[in-house]
Amino acid sequence: MNPKSTKNLGNKKSTAKPAKEIVIDGLGVSSGIAIGMVHVRESGAIAVPEYIVAASKITEELKRFEVALGTARRQVSRLRNKANKLPAAAAEEMGLLLEAYAQMLGDSRLVRGARRRISENRTNAEAAIQAEINDITQGFAQLDDSYIAARLDDIREVANRITRALTQSHVRPISTVPKGSIVISEEVTPADAAQLDPKRVVGFAAVLGGAQGHTAIMARALGLPAVLGVPGLSAMAKSGDVIIVDGEVGRIILNPTPATLAIFESKQFEYRRRQARFSKMKRQPAVTRDGVEISLFANVELPIEMPQVMMAGAAGIGLLRSEFMFMNRDDLPGEEEQFLMLRDIIKTLNGRTLTVRTLDIGGEKLAQSLTEDVGESAQSALGLRGIRLSLARPDLLETQFAAILRASALGPIRILLPMVSTTREVKKSREILKKVAASLKRKKITMAKKLPPLGVMIEVPSAALTADALVSVCDFFAIGSNDLTQYTLAIDRTDERVATLYNPLHPSVLRLIEMSVGAALRGRIPISICGEIAGDPRVTALLLGLGVRELSMSAHTIPAVKQRVREIDLSAATERASAIMAQSDSGRIAMLLDDFNALV
């Protein structure tokens, strides 16, 4: 926003007593700074009636439910047509999401459960939907996981569509808000996000939502600054107020003072200039000043992130979390379904490498359809999870391997085993891989001539400490720095009471990373880092100095890391890494790292 527009915002308030500036912190889910006028959107809360349906009226009530389903399906179909007019990245992401909505409006657990409640309990359709949603949610109530929360939000959105159709209640569209608006709401659903016109809406914020939800992904695809999870926002913001949304740090400023406006206009200008510079990075090689090429890969949670991956110029996918195929369902995905999902991703990559991590469901990511037979062990971060669960249920691993092997015929693909702690686990997995490949060959099913490389995640201390032994049984390493830090320091990073102790720059963590990198280099196998530190430009020089040549991160962090790579002299980074590894104090390590970064 230019100075003239800021002056106009100030004039808007000049006839009345200036309101007090209010600063509220939330979760920044889409970077950038937006300055505009508040447009408060109604929450769209639905009053759900609950009553017993007469036995003679059950058939009629079921018919009413089916009519509402049809209405919701038509709405989704219309949204698909509207989504096609969005920018390319947002259109593709919204298309995949609406496809998921269409499937949930088909023969899903939500729909089957509602029908059963109407028929067996004589519950009215609205209450049946609400009861089924509550039942689904309760199954995940003990889990504190943003990925699962985002998937539950998708199911609730579908349920709300059906309920609105049943109650004939409607939410006013947000496609015609005044130009320069910042939308404020209790919740902005992905379908709402699809109606946001970047030519009119400059940003949005909501009380509910998280970084892993489809709304956040849509915001990033549309290039709209967004902050979610802002407590009390809807009670404080009023339409017409001046507002600043800082999507980088997750901050909302209502009724900013002229001095604050000037500061954020300057930040907005710098951000846009930086983004313009980063946008040129896509076609630039990730090469250090002294000519060493670094491969920057993307971590992917969901297929709808693929447009962002391609826009960022990623060298490929260094970590595809395959859990998305197993969530929000009662049954397990078969070989064909998994193959089709992988096929679409490989086609999009167009020759770039895809690294598929096998199931890492367990701990906080419990999926009942997989772990109902193993009890509480799967709920523990130290229990039957990762490769342990896959080897305990080899049928799951065989199906996943079969899908991956079939996909290998379409492009380069690698297999990554999570939570490995012994060479036996790798050897057993390779035996299963060879067995599945032989079975496919007998059936004359097409796959690559060579088996995909089989790698391991270095994310438990035992794997790092025995990395030299693991080198002899696998084809590549991928260091999961998040879990490696958590397990090394015995800190649950989701527990706010000890979260401040979580430090990937702790000397013990760095030494385990150094040990793993050294083993990989001696064994002449590739090694990457795919935890959060891989996407932190502050740490890039240290990782390269330790010998890492592959980094895998969230797609939106690739341009900044690439820029940092191109600024680094590798010989100097190696020398500084050596000095850092001689330290035993985290504060001293941080100081040496920051001093080196300041030299550029």
Secondary structure in CASP SS format (residue, H / E / C, confidence):
PFRMAT SS
TARGET T0000
AUTHOR 0000-0000-0000
METHOD secondary structure of the structure
MODEL  1
M C 1.00
N C 1.00
P H 1.00
K H 1.00
S H 1.00
T H 1.00
K H 1.00
N H 1.00
L H 1.00
G H 1.00
N H 1.00
K H 1.00
K C 1.00
S C 1.00
T C 1.00
A C 1.00
K C 1.00
P C 1.00
A C 1.00
K C 1.00
E C 1.00
I E 1.00
V E 1.00
I E 1.00
D E 1.00
G C 1.00
L E 1.00
G E 1.00
V E 1.00
S E 1.00
S C 1.00
G C 1.00
I E 1.00
A E 1.00
I E 1.00
G E 1.00
M E 1.00
V E 1.00
H E 1.00
V E 1.00
R C 1.00
E C 1.00
S C 1.00
G C 1.00
A C 1.00
I C 1.00
A C 1.00
V C 1.00
P C 1.00
E C 1.00
Y C 1.00
I E 1.00
V C 1.00
A C 1.00
A H 1.00
S H 1.00
K H 1.00
I H 1.00
T H 1.00
E H 1.00
E H 1.00
L H 1.00
K H 1.00
R H 1.00
F H 1.00
E H 1.00
V H 1.00
A H 1.00
L H 1.00
G H 1.00
T H 1.00
A H 1.00
R H 1.00
R H 1.00
Q H 1.00
V H 1.00
S H 1.00
R H 1.00
L H 1.00
R H 1.00
N H 1.00
K H 1.00
A H 1.00
N C 1.00
K C 1.00
L C 1.00
P C 1.00
A H 1.00
A H 1.00
A H 1.00
A H 1.00
E H 1.00
E H 1.00
M H 1.00
G H 1.00
L H 1.00
L H 1.00
L H 1.00
E H 1.00
A H 1.00
Y H 1.00
A H 1.00
Q H 1.00
M H 1.00
L C 1.00
G C 1.00
D C 1.00
S C 1.00
R H 1.00
L H 1.00
V H 1.00
R H 1.00
G H 1.00
A H 1.00
R H 1.00
R H 1.00
R H 1.00
I H 1.00
S H 1.00
E H 1.00
N H 1.00
R C 1.00
T E 1.00
N C 1.00
A H 1.00
E H 1.00
A H 1.00
A H 1.00
I H 1.00
Q H 1.00
A H 1.00
E H 1.00
I H 1.00
N H 1.00
D H 1.00
I H 1.00
T H 1.00
Q H 1.00
G C 1.00
F C 1.00
A C 1.00
Q C 1.00
L C 1.00
D C 1.00
D C 1.00
S H 1.00
Y H 1.00
I H 1.00
A H 1.00
A H 1.00
R H 1.00
L H 1.00
D H 1.00
D H 1.00
I H 1.00
R H 1.00
E H 1.00
V H 1.00
A H 1.00
N H 1.00
R H 1.00
I H 1.00
T H 1.00
R H 1.00
A H 1.00
L H 1.00
T H 1.00
Q C 1.00
S C 1.00
H C 1.00
V C 1.00
R C 1.00
P C 1.00
I C 1.00
S C 1.00
T C 1.00
V C 1.00
P C 1.00
K C 1.00
G C 1.00
S E 1.00
I E 1.00
V E 1.00
I E 1.00
S E 1.00
E C 1.00
E C 1.00
V C 1.00
T C 1.00
P H 1.00
A H 1.00
D H 1.00
A H 1.00
A H 1.00
Q C 1.00
L C 1.00
D C 1.00
P C 1.00
K C 1.00
R C 1.00
V E 1.00
V E 1.00
G E 1.00
F E 1.00
A E 1.00
A E 1.00
V C 1.00
L C 1.00
G C 1.00
G C 1.00
A C 1.00
Q C 1.00
G C 1.00
H H 1.00
T H 1.00
A H 1.00
I H 1.00
M H 1.00
A H 1.00
R H 1.00
A H 1.00
L H 1.00
G C 1.00
L C 1.00
P C 1.00
A E 1.00
V E 1.00
L E 1.00
G C 1.00
V C 1.00
P C 1.00
G C 1.00
L H 1.00
S H 1.00
A H 1.00
M H 1.00
A C 1.00
K C 1.00
S C 1.00
G C 1.00
D C 1.00
V E 1.00
I E 1.00
I E 1.00
V E 1.00
D E 1.00
G C 1.00
E C 1.00
V C 1.00
G C 1.00
R E 1.00
I E 1.00
I E 1.00
L E 1.00
N C 1.00
P C 1.00
T C 1.00
P H 1.00
A H 1.00
T H 1.00
L H 1.00
A H 1.00
I H 1.00
F H 1.00
E H 1.00
S H 1.00
K H 1.00
Q H 1.00
F H 1.00
E H 1.00
Y H 1.00
R H 1.00
R H 1.00
R H 1.00
Q H 1.00
A H 1.00
R H 1.00
F H 1.00
S H 1.00
K H 1.00
M H 1.00
K H 1.00
R H 1.00
Q C 1.00
P C 1.00
A C 1.00
V E 1.00
T C 1.00
R C 1.00
D C 1.00
G C 1.00
V C 1.00
E E 1.00
I C 1.00
S E 1.00
L E 1.00
F E 1.00
A E 1.00
N E 1.00
V E 1.00
E C 1.00
L C 1.00
P H 1.00
I H 1.00
E H 1.00
M H 1.00
P H 1.00
Q H 1.00
V H 1.00
M H 1.00
M H 1.00
A C 1.00
G C 1.00
A C 1.00
A C 1.00
G E 1.00
I E 1.00
G E 1.00
L E 1.00
L E 1.00
R E 1.00
S H 1.00
E H 1.00
F H 1.00
M H 1.00
F C 1.00
M C 1.00
N C 1.00
R C 1.00
D C 1.00
D C 1.00
L C 1.00
P C 1.00
G C 1.00
E H 1.00
E H 1.00
E H 1.00
Q H 1.00
F H 1.00
L H 1.00
M H 1.00
L H 1.00
R H 1.00
D H 1.00
I H 1.00
I H 1.00
K H 1.00
T H 1.00
L H 1.00
N C 1.00
G C 1.00
R C 1.00
T E 1.00
L E 1.00
T E 1.00
V E 1.00
R E 1.00
T C 1.00
L C 1.00
D C 1.00
I C 1.00
G C 1.00
G H 1.00
E H 1.00
K H 1.00
L C 1.00
A C 1.00
Q H 1.00
S H 1.00
L H 1.00
T H 1.00
E C 1.00
D C 1.00
V C 1.00
G H 1.00
E H 1.00
S H 1.00
A H 1.00
Q H 1.00
S C 1.00
A C 1.00
L C 1.00
G C 1.00
L C 1.00
R C 1.00
G C 1.00
I H 1.00
R H 1.00
L H 1.00
S H 1.00
L H 1.00
A H 1.00
R C 1.00
P H 1.00
D H 1.00
L H 1.00
L H 1.00
E H 1.00
T H 1.00
Q H 1.00
F H 1.00
A H 1.00
A H 1.00
I H 1.00
L H 1.00
R H 1.00
A H 1.00
S C 1.00
A C 1.00
L C 1.00
G C 1.00
P C 1.00
I E 1.00
R E 1.00
I E 1.00
L E 1.00
L E 1.00
P C 1.00
M C 1.00
V C 1.00
S C 1.00
T C 1.00
T H 1.00
R H 1.00
E H 1.00
V H 1.00
K H 1.00
K H 1.00
S H 1.00
R H 1.00
E H 1.00
I H 1.00
L H 1.00
K H 1.00
K H 1.00
V H 1.00
A H 1.00
A H 1.00
S H 1.00
L H 1.00
K H 1.00
R H 1.00
K C 1.00
K C 1.00
I C 1.00
T C 1.00
M C 1.00
A C 1.00
K C 1.00
K C 1.00
L C 1.00
P C 1.00
P C 1.00
L E 1.00
G E 1.00
V E 1.00
M E 1.00
I E 1.00
E C 1.00
V C 1.00
P H 1.00
S H 1.00
A H 1.00
A H 1.00
L H 1.00
T C 1.00
A H 1.00
D H 1.00
A H 1.00
L H 1.00
V H 1.00
S C 1.00
V C 1.00
C C 1.00
D C 1.00
F E 1.00
F E 1.00
A E 1.00
I E 1.00
G C 1.00
S H 1.00
N H 1.00
D H 1.00
L H 1.00
T H 1.00
Q H 1.00
Y H 1.00
T H 1.00
L H 1.00
A C 1.00
I C 1.00
D C 1.00
R C 1.00
T C 1.00
D C 1.00
E C 1.00
R C 1.00
V C 1.00
A H 1.00
T H 1.00
L H 1.00
Y C 1.00
N C 1.00
P C 1.00
L C 1.00
H C 1.00
P H 1.00
S H 1.00
V H 1.00
L H 1.00
R H 1.00
L H 1.00
I H 1.00
E H 1.00
M H 1.00
S H 1.00
V H 1.00
G H 1.00
A H 1.00
A H 1.00
L H 1.00
R H 1.00
G H 1.00
R C 1.00
I C 1.00
P C 1.00
I E 1.00
S E 1.00
I E 1.00
C C 1.00
G C 1.00
E H 1.00
I H 1.00
A H 1.00
G H 1.00
D C 1.00
P H 1.00
R H 1.00
V H 1.00
T H 1.00
A H 1.00
L H 1.00
L H 1.00
L H 1.00
G H 1.00
L C 1.00
G C 1.00
V C 1.00
R C 1.00
E E 1.00
L E 1.00
S E 1.00
M E 1.00
S E 1.00
A H 1.00
H H 1.00
T H 1.00
I H 1.00
P H 1.00
A H 1.00
V H 1.00
K H 1.00
Q H 1.00
R H 1.00
V H 1.00
R H 1.00
E H 1.00
I C 1.00
D C 1.00
L H 1.00
S H 1.00
A H 1.00
A H 1.00
T H 1.00
E H 1.00
R H 1.00
A H 1.00
S H 1.00
A H 1.00
I H 1.00
M H 1.00
A C 1.00
Q C 1.00
S C 1.00
D C 1.00
S H 1.00
G H 1.00
R H 1.00
I H 1.00
A H 1.00
M H 1.00
L H 1.00
L H 1.00
D H 1.00
D H 1.00
F H 1.00
N H 1.00
A H 1.00
L C 1.00
V C 1.00
END
